[in-house]
Amino acid sequence: MRILIISTFFPSDLNTSTQGVYKRMGMFVEALSKVAQLDVLFYVPSTVDTSPSAIKNQEYAFSQHWKTKVNLFLCPSSTHHQAVPKWKQKWNRAFSFFNQNDFPANQDSLQLEAFETCLERQPDAVFIHRLPAICPILATQEKVPPIFFDLDDIEHIKFMRRLQQPPIRLQSLPNYLQIPALWWGERQAIRSAQLTFVCSELDRRYLTNKLNYKGVVTVPNAIAIPNPQPITSEQTLLLIGGYYYHANLQAANFLIEEVWPHIYPNLPNARLLIAGPQPEKIRSYRSNIAGVEFLGFVDDLDALYQKSRVVCCPIFTGGGTRVKMIEAAAYGKAIVATEVGAEGLNFRDKSEFLLRNDPKAFADACLELLQNDSLCKKLGFSARQMAITFYDRTNVMNLIQQHIQAKNSDLPLSK
């Protein structure tokens, strides 16, 4: 049995590519590896070495990282749009799903040829990781085996939310014309697939009940459940994420500029830890704000969470569910989150976390948790139990296999 996996999310550094999108991809890879041999096709930036020797080295690295043998194929993404004026790029994106931002334009001849070469290996199924990777499926004239599609985030909602974030500029209004093209791509992808996976029941109900799409099932984001940690006496808040991603960058700016000024004067011994790659993109990175520490990428998560008392998730845009909130819950940490930050998860306000959207209210919740051990313990314990029940990686991988095997009885549950 052979499955072809296609993705545009190429982890250029396997040691530091630990964000949610890569964790979810790794979870699907491990689940699929238990039912089939895997071919993996990545559409990569033009800066990535795609020579045969480089691919061979990368294939070994990926096989070691995922703990399963994979056959790796790399193809450069098309860059023809880079020579097009910005006004024309916006116009093209409004009328073509294939011309969206960050899409590889992989309906071009080179990208299509790479996909069709992989089809010559006669895979029994194709697994599409995220929406951009559906492009060759929609463009090819070749017969394609059964498709399983991880939409994960609903991209047109994610895109619309970003457009609605301040400041809203007049020149940004034409970007709304891209939403129908994104919606068309999602519709075509879901219709092409035997099963489409999303990460929350909220998203599944939206696609199934409001848009009347068929074959949509929920596969939640998940992590390997770590050992619980005691509450630290240190008055520390933690924000963790990659700050090349707009939602995380906005969260950092909100926390540092609008929330922290309400906390530090009341608790001058408190610290705000900003962990994750590319913190230099944060506006206040070089401002030397008292009590704020930029840690950069942290590879020892156990140590990071051990010295963190409260985890913050002040997300206002994006889609899907936040893996970092699941992670914090699994460690048994008290959490303060916005409505979008907790969206789609089975966590309840005042039971597993505190829900706050206003900067002052967010700060007040953090202040209370930094000083209230019993509330921290209560929230942390409940959050961890919910993480164990719904977001354990082993259980979710079993769910993936069951969904695929139920849809295609030719695929066994083990090699």
DOTI-784731 format. One line per 2 residues: their letters; for each residue x, y, z of C-alpha. Coordinates in steps of 0.02 Angstrom, whole numbers, plus 50000, padded with zeros to 5 digits. Each point is the difference from the previous one (the first is absolute). Layout:
N
A	X,Y,Z ~ ... .
//
This chain:
415
MR	50000,50000,50000 ~ 50068,50171,49951 .
IL	49939,50175,50044 ~ 50063,50160,49918 .
II	50006,50151,50118 ~ 50005,50174,49921 .
ST	50040,50159,50097 ~ 50066,50176,49974 .
FF	50050,50016,50184 ~ 50181,49946,49987 .
PS	50088,49996,50170 ~ 50168,50071,49950 .
DL	50072,49965,50173 ~ 49929,49844,50082 .
NT	50069,50052,50170 ~ 49912,50168,50006 .
ST	49846,49969,49892 ~ 49893,49957,50150 .
QG	49850,50112,49968 ~ 49823,49931,49995 .
VY	49995,49974,49812 ~ 50153,49886,50009 .
KR	49938,49907,50153 ~ 49837,49963,49912 .
MG	50089,49944,49842 ~ 50113,49886,50103 .
MF	49849,49925,50086 ~ 49920,49956,49833 .
VE	50164,49932,49932 ~ 50022,49885,50149 .
AL	49819,49941,49990 ~ 50011,49967,49813 .
SK	50168,49912,50018 ~ 49911,49864,50100 .
VA	49888,49956,49851 ~ 50111,50031,49849 .
QL	50168,50041,49924 ~ 50018,50188,49977 .
DV	50054,50107,49854 ~ 50013,50184,50048 .
LF	49999,50143,49873 ~ 50043,50174,50064 .
YV	49985,50157,49896 ~ 50144,50102,50069 .
PS	50069,50178,49985 ~ 50121,50028,49858 .
TV	50141,50021,50127 ~ 49988,49817,50053 .
DT	50128,49883,49921 ~ 49906,49872,49894 .
SP	50150,49910,49929 ~ 49994,49808,50010 .
SA	50134,49994,50135 ~ 49911,50132,50106 .
IK	49834,49909,49984 ~ 50084,49837,50054 .
NQ	50070,50085,50155 ~ 49833,50080,50039 .
EY	49912,49834,49976 ~ 50110,49920,50132 .
AF	49972,50147,50118 ~ 49810,49994,49980 .
SQ	49997,49811,50023 ~ 50098,50018,50161 .
HW	49893,50144,50060 ~ 49834,49915,49965 .
KT	50067,49828,50052 ~ 49938,49919,49840 .
KV	50074,49975,49827 ~ 49938,50129,49875 .
NL	50038,50024,49816 ~ 50029,50187,49982 .
FL	49969,50109,49846 ~ 50035,50187,49994 .
CP	49940,50121,49866 ~ 50030,50188,49996 .
SS	49845,50107,50008 ~ 49965,50113,49854 .
TH	50058,50179,50023 ~ 49926,50076,49843 .
HQ	49886,50115,50101 ~ 50149,50092,50076 .
AV	50027,50096,49839 ~ 49817,50058,49995 .
PK	49957,50175,50066 ~ 49913,50000,50170 .
WK	49837,50070,49931 ~ 49994,49861,49871 .
QK	50041,49869,50133 ~ 49846,50056,50098 .
WN	49894,49995,49843 ~ 50064,49825,49955 .
RA	49967,49935,50176 ~ 49821,50061,49992 .
FS	49966,49897,49845 ~ 50106,49845,50027 .
FF	50015,49884,50147 ~ 50171,49947,49934 .
NQ	50071,50176,50019 ~ 49969,50021,50186 .
ND	50139,50063,50115 ~ 50124,49866,50050 .
FP	49927,49874,49878 ~ 50134,49913,49896 .
AN	49909,50028,49835 ~ 50032,49814,49980 .
QD	49884,49984,49853 ~ 50150,50056,49894 .
SL	50086,49870,49893 ~ 50146,49962,50117 .
QL	49892,49983,50154 ~ 49868,49898,49909 .
EA	50133,49886,49928 ~ 50068,49965,50175 .
FE	49828,49948,50060 ~ 49966,49891,49848 .
TC	50170,49917,50020 ~ 49948,49950,50176 .
LE	49837,49932,49930 ~ 50102,49883,49889 .
RQ	50051,49910,50161 ~ 49817,49947,50011 .
PD	49952,50057,50175 ~ 49841,49925,50069 .
AV	49948,50166,50075 ~ 50055,50182,50006 .
FI	50005,50102,50160 ~ 49992,50188,49976 .
HR	50074,50102,50142 ~ 49914,50170,50004 .
LP	49911,50096,49864 ~ 50146,50063,49891 .
AI	50052,49820,49964 ~ 49835,49963,49911 .
CP	50056,50100,49847 ~ 50079,49856,49901 .
IL	49846,49891,50033 ~ 49888,50133,49924 .
AT	50117,50030,49853 ~ 50046,49824,49943 .
QE	49912,49903,49864 ~ 50068,49836,50069 .
KV	49894,49877,50098 ~ 50027,50029,50186 .
PP	49974,49867,50134 ~ 49887,50032,50152 .
IF	50040,50166,50085 ~ 50006,50037,50187 .
FD	50012,50185,50036 ~ 50054,50089,50160 .
LD	49925,50174,49982 ~ 50041,50033,50184 .
DI	49958,50187,49998 ~ 49856,50070,49898 .
EH	50104,50117,49895 ~ 49866,50124,49944 .
IK	49952,50033,50182 ~ 50182,50018,50051 .
FM	50033,50122,49856 ~ 49843,50103,50035 .
RR	50045,50016,50185 ~ 50170,50067,49958 .
LQ	49925,50131,49884 ~ 49887,50056,50143 .
QP	50144,50034,50119 ~ 50045,50184,50028 .
PI	50063,50106,49923 ~ 49878,49978,49855 .
RL	50066,50097,49850 ~ 49906,50049,49844 .
QS	50130,49917,49889 ~ 49968,49835,50091 .
LP	49816,49993,49951 ~ 50033,49920,49828 .
NY	50074,49851,50094 ~ 49822,49949,50046 .
LQ	49982,49949,49817 ~ 50115,49853,50037 .
IP	49875,49918,50119 ~ 49891,49924,49861 .
AL	50155,49924,49919 ~ 50053,49921,50165 .
WW	49824,49937,50028 ~ 49999,49924,49825 .
GE	50164,49910,50034 ~ 49937,49930,50164 .
RQ	49839,49943,49916 ~ 50092,49913,49858 .
AI	50122,49918,50120 ~ 49863,49933,50115 .
RS	49901,49935,49852 ~ 50155,49911,49933 .
AQ	50037,49912,50164 ~ 49925,49843,50073 .
LT	50028,50076,50172 ~ 50044,50175,50055 .
FV	50074,50026,50173 ~ 49978,50158,50104 .
CS	50066,50029,50175 ~ 49839,50044,50093 .
EL	49816,49957,50010 ~ 49965,50186,49980 .
DR	50081,49998,49828 ~ 49919,49834,49952 .
RY	49827,50066,50042 ~ 50032,50158,49899 .
LT	50052,49903,49845 ~ 49868,49865,50019 .
NK	49848,50096,50060 ~ 50024,50173,49924 .
LN	50090,49956,49838 ~ 49927,49825,49980 .
YK	50167,49915,49964 ~ 50011,49812,50015 .
GV	50136,49888,50072 ~ 50068,50125,50127 .
VT	50060,49925,50165 ~ 50089,50068,50153 .
VP	50179,49952,50039 ~ 50055,50114,50142 .
NA	50174,50067,50024 ~ 50089,49896,50130 .
IA	50163,49978,50094 ~ 50088,49863,50097 .
IP	49941,50030,50178 ~ 50149,50053,50109 .
NP	50019,49974,50186 ~ 49904,50128,50104 .
QP	50099,50139,50083 ~ 49975,50083,50169 .
IT	49955,50183,50007 ~ 50154,50108,50008 .
SE	50009,50138,50130 ~ 50081,50112,49869 .
QT	49885,50137,49936 ~ 50026,49957,49817 .
LL	49888,50017,49848 ~ 50040,49906,49840 .
LI	49959,50033,49818 ~ 50068,49873,49876 .
GG	49989,50000,49810 ~ 50088,50040,49838 .
YY	49998,50187,49970 ~ 50015,49987,49811 .
YH	49814,49953,50010 ~ 49886,50153,50006 .
AN	49882,49933,50134 ~ 50143,49967,50121 .
LQ	50084,50165,49960 ~ 49838,50093,50036 .
AA	49980,49900,50162 ~ 50174,50050,50058 .
NF	49970,50184,49961 ~ 49833,49995,50093 .
LI	50074,49914,50152 ~ 50154,50111,50015 .
EE	49924,50168,49953 ~ 49822,49989,50067 .
VW	49998,49868,50138 ~ 50171,50005,50081 .
PH	49987,50186,50049 ~ 49854,49951,50115 .
IY	50098,49857,50079 ~ 50178,50057,50031 .
PN	49961,50153,50109 ~ 49897,49888,50116 .
LP	50126,49855,50002 ~ 50175,50070,49968 .
NA	50076,49827,50027 ~ 49895,49925,49860 .
RL	50078,49948,49834 ~ 49925,49979,49828 .
LI	50089,49864,49901 ~ 49986,50013,49810 .
AG	50058,49834,49927 ~ 50011,49946,49818 .
PQ	50095,50036,49840 ~ 50022,50171,49920 .
PE	49957,50110,50151 ~ 50093,50142,49913 .
KI	49841,50027,49897 ~ 49909,50058,50158 .
RS	49985,50190,50007 ~ 50072,50017,50176 .
YR	50141,49875,49978 ~ 50136,50132,50021 .
SN	49906,50111,50122 ~ 50069,49922,50161 .
IA	49830,49995,50084 ~ 50017,49959,50185 .
GV	49953,49821,50042 ~ 49986,49941,49819 .
EF	50122,49864,49944 ~ 50020,49941,49820 .
LG	50061,49821,50004 ~ 50000,49957,49815 .
FV	49980,49817,49951 ~ 49997,49885,50153 .
DD	50030,49815,49971 ~ 49973,49944,50180 .
LD	49812,50022,50021 ~ 49996,49909,50167 .
AL	50120,50127,50075 ~ 49907,50146,49920 .
YQ	49830,49948,50069 ~ 50077,49955,50169 .
KS	50047,50182,50029 ~ 49836,50068,49927 .
RV	49852,50026,50115 ~ 49870,50068,49879 .
VC	49990,49972,49811 ~ 49923,50137,49892 .
CP	49909,49971,49836 ~ 49942,50174,49942 .
IF	49958,49952,49820 ~ 49880,50109,49899 .
TG	50020,49931,49825 ~ 50040,49837,49910 .
GG	49900,49840,49991 ~ 49996,49822,50064 .
TR	50055,49968,50179 ~ 50155,50051,50098 .
VK	50120,49854,50031 ~ 50091,50105,50131 .
MI	49842,50014,50103 ~ 49981,49811,49996 .
EA	50183,49984,50047 ~ 49983,50118,50148 .
AA	49845,49907,50059 ~ 50091,49833,49988 .
YG	50136,50068,50115 ~ 49864,50050,50124 .
KA	50030,50187,49983 ~ 49875,50138,50037 .
IV	49952,50088,49838 ~ 49927,50168,49953 .
AT	49937,50009,49821 ~ 49893,50104,49884 .
EV	49845,49933,49916 ~ 50092,49962,49837 .
GA	50146,49928,50098 ~ 49888,49868,50078 .
EG	49888,49978,49848 ~ 49957,49823,49949 .
LN	50072,49920,50157 ~ 49902,49908,50135 .
FR	50063,50120,50134 ~ 49872,50101,50099 .
DK	50018,50172,50076 ~ 50026,49994,50190 .
SE	50018,49810,49993 ~ 50157,49965,49896 .
FL	50057,50179,49965 ~ 49952,50182,50018 .
LR	49924,50086,49848 ~ 50043,50184,49980 .
ND	50002,50111,49845 ~ 50025,50175,50071 .
PK	50181,50049,50044 ~ 49957,50056,50178 .
AF	49893,49846,50033 ~ 50137,49889,49929 .
AD	50126,50083,50115 ~ 49886,49982,50152 .
AC	49980,49813,49966 ~ 50189,49981,49988 .
LE	50026,50098,50161 ~ 49878,49888,50093 .
LL	50082,49840,49939 ~ 50174,50064,50041 .
QN	49945,50016,50182 ~ 49866,49866,50022 .
DS	50071,49824,50018 ~ 49834,49913,50025 .
LC	49925,50073,49841 ~ 50156,49954,49902 .
KK	49989,49821,50062 ~ 49815,49986,49963 .
LG	50013,50066,49822 ~ 50160,49904,49963 .
FS	49931,49834,50062 ~ 49838,50017,49901 .
AR	50092,50054,49843 ~ 50118,49852,50010 .
QM	49856,49878,50020 ~ 49916,50074,49847 .
AI	50162,49987,49901 ~ 50019,49816,50048 .
TF	49820,49963,49952 ~ 49994,50088,49831 .
YD	50175,50044,49939 ~ 50114,49852,50035 .
RT	50106,49969,49846 ~ 49993,49810,50006 .
NV	49810,50000,50007 ~ 49985,50126,49858 .
MN	50119,49899,49890 ~ 49889,49848,50027 .
LI	49852,50108,49949 ~ 50088,50049,49838 .
QQ	50031,49818,49956 ~ 49820,49952,50040 .
HI	49930,50139,49889 ~ 50110,49952,49853 .
QA	49973,49813,50017 ~ 49812,50023,50018 .
KN	49996,50100,49838 ~ 50114,49882,49905 .
SD	49994,49821,50063 ~ 50148,49957,49887 .
LP	50112,50097,50119 ~ 50046,49888,50147 .
LS	50019,50064,50177 ~ 50181,49943,50004 .
K	50136,49960,49874 .
//
